[in-house]
């Protein structure tokens, strides 16, 4: 039934119905006062990128920024990593 109607503009299916019919995992719909629709973070990101091009561009740029910031830390030499580890262990010990 889902396959035959999925292309129609007026086709709607609830999350609860979708999870029951497809045995989907990673989605949960709860009714009631504190209910809501919950999804695994990967599903939530994909859905957000699907409904908003602006959100998709934001995620891509943020990912690129994080990877660029990670690069200088990876280029540290062995002794720089060693001293960084010592500094972190001293901070953890409260020195």
C-alpha positions as CSV (number, residue, x, y, z in Angstrom):
1,X,0.0,0.0,0.0
2,X,2.8,2.4,0.8
3,X,4.6,1.8,-2.5
4,X,1.5,2.4,-4.6
5,X,0.5,5.7,-2.9
6,X,3.9,7.1,-2.0
7,X,4.3,9.3,-5.2
8,X,0.9,11.0,-4.7
9,X,0.9,14.6,-3.5
10,X,-1.9,14.0,-1.0
11,X,-0.4,10.8,0.5
12,X,0.2,11.1,4.3
13,X,1.4,8.5,6.8
14,X,2.0,8.9,10.5
15,X,5.3,8.0,12.1
16,X,3.5,5.4,14.2
17,X,1.8,3.8,11.1
18,X,5.1,3.9,9.2
19,X,7.0,2.1,12.0
20,X,4.3,-0.5,12.3
21,X,4.0,-1.2,8.6
22,X,7.7,-1.2,7.8
23,X,9.1,-2.5,11.2
24,X,11.3,0.5,11.1
25,X,13.9,1.1,13.8
26,X,15.3,4.5,14.9
27,X,11.9,6.2,15.0
28,X,9.4,6.4,17.8
29,X,6.1,8.2,18.2
30,X,4.4,8.5,21.5
31,X,1.0,10.0,22.0
32,X,-0.2,11.9,25.1
33,X,0.7,14.9,27.2
34,X,4.5,14.3,27.0
35,X,4.5,12.5,23.8
36,X,6.3,13.3,20.6
37,X,8.2,12.0,17.7
38,X,11.8,10.9,18.4
39,X,14.4,9.7,15.9
40,X,18.0,8.5,15.9
41,X,20.3,11.5,15.3
42,X,21.2,10.3,11.8
43,X,17.6,10.1,10.8
44,X,16.9,13.5,12.3
45,X,19.8,15.1,10.4
46,X,18.7,13.5,7.1
47,X,15.1,14.7,7.6
48,X,16.3,18.2,8.5
49,X,18.5,18.3,5.4
50,X,15.6,17.1,3.2
51,X,13.1,19.8,4.4
52,X,15.6,22.7,4.5
53,X,18.4,23.5,2.1
54,X,19.6,26.1,4.5
55,X,20.0,23.5,7.3
56,X,21.8,21.2,4.9
57,X,24.3,23.9,3.9
58,X,24.8,24.8,7.6
59,X,25.6,21.2,8.5
60,X,28.0,20.8,5.6
61,X,29.9,24.1,6.5
62,X,30.0,23.2,10.2
63,X,31.4,19.7,9.4
64,X,34.1,21.3,7.1
65,X,35.0,23.8,9.9
66,X,35.4,21.0,12.4
67,X,37.6,19.0,10.1
68,X,39.8,22.1,9.3
69,X,40.2,22.7,13.0
70,X,41.2,19.1,13.6
71,X,44.0,19.2,11.0
72,X,46.5,21.3,12.9
73,X,46.1,19.1,16.0
74,X,46.9,16.0,13.9
75,X,50.1,17.6,12.6
76,X,51.7,17.8,16.0
77,X,55.0,16.1,16.4
78,X,55.5,13.3,18.8
79,X,57.0,15.4,21.6
80,X,54.2,18.0,21.2
81,X,51.7,15.2,21.8
82,X,53.7,13.9,24.7
83,X,53.7,17.3,26.4
84,X,50.1,17.8,25.7
85,X,49.3,14.5,27.4
86,X,51.4,15.5,30.4
87,X,49.6,18.8,30.6
88,X,46.1,17.1,30.5
89,X,47.1,14.6,33.1
90,X,48.3,17.4,35.4
91,X,45.1,19.3,34.9
92,X,43.1,16.3,35.7
93,X,45.1,15.7,38.9
94,X,44.5,19.4,39.9
95,X,48.2,20.5,39.6
